[in-house]
Amino acid sequence: MRDRAEPVRLTRIYTRGGDGGETSLGDGSRVSKLDCRIGAFGSVDELNSALGLVLAGELPEELRAPLTRIQNELFDVGADLSVPWGVTDRLRVVQPSIDRLEELCDRFNAELPELRSFVLPGGTEAAARLHVARALCRRAEREVLFGAQEVDLNPLVLAYLNRLSDL
């Protein structure tokens, strides 16, 4: 993944190319909108939107930069899923992105009291929204795993989403 915090720029919002139930992958090939990859990056998009909702509300300031970075990385996860594996090494999830998530997990976990049971979702509004995002991340991970049974996908995408759901 690229090391960036800037948004992806698009020139036009509509193409009319999907009106018949098909869409294009990143390599230009056409697939049904029911293709497992489309479901996978749809779930990643839903997760990204949930993180946007988290960021739109009150939130401890130390979470804003990491969550914004994760939002941009999720665009890269979607790009990785949209280009068939083995076609190019461009726009792929890479190990350093997973390492950063592990560092965040370690940092935030060190600040928490020892957990003896599962955490009941709720607390503050921000905490509740983050719980929703965590659940959506787990669903995205399942969708990617389902896709990986059908087509070759970058295995680091699964590792990234698994680590993110731990955060």
Residue, then its C-alpha position, 0 to 999 in steps of 0.5 A: m500500500r502507498d504511504r499516504a493520507e490524501p484521498v483518492r481523486l475521481t474525475r467522474i461519478y457515473t459511467r453507465g457501465g454497470d447498468g446491466g449488472e456488471t462492473s469492471l475490475g482494476d485490470g479492465s475485465r468485466v464481472s457480475k456485481l454478484d462476483c465474490r470480489i464485489g461483495a468483498f470490497g462492498s463490505v470494505d466500503e461499508l467499513n470505511s463509511a462506518l469509520g467516517l461516521v466515527l470520525a464525524g463525532e466526538l473522539p479522543e484526538e489521538l484516534r483521529a490520525p490513525l483512523t484517517r490513515i486506516q480509511n485511506e488504507l481501506f481504499d487501497v484494500g479495495a484496490d487490491l481486491s479489484v485487481p486480479w492477483g498476479v496481474t500487478d504488484r501495484l496497489r497491494v496490501v503490504q506487510p508494513s501496513i499490517d505492522r503499523l496496525e500491530e503497533l497501534c494494537d500494542r499501544f492502545n492495549a497497553e493503556l487498557p485494564e486487563l480484560r477478563s471477558f468480552v467487552l459489551p458494546g456501548g459506553t460512549e457514542a464513539a466507543a459504540r460506533l467503533h464497536v459497529a466498525r469492528a463488527l463490520c470489519r469482521r464481516a469484511e474479513r469473512e467476505v474476503l475469505f469467501g472470495a479467496q475460496e473462489v479466486d486468488l487474492n492477496p493473502l495480506v488483505l486477510a491479515y490486514l483485516n484480521r489485525l484491524s478487527d483486533l484494533 
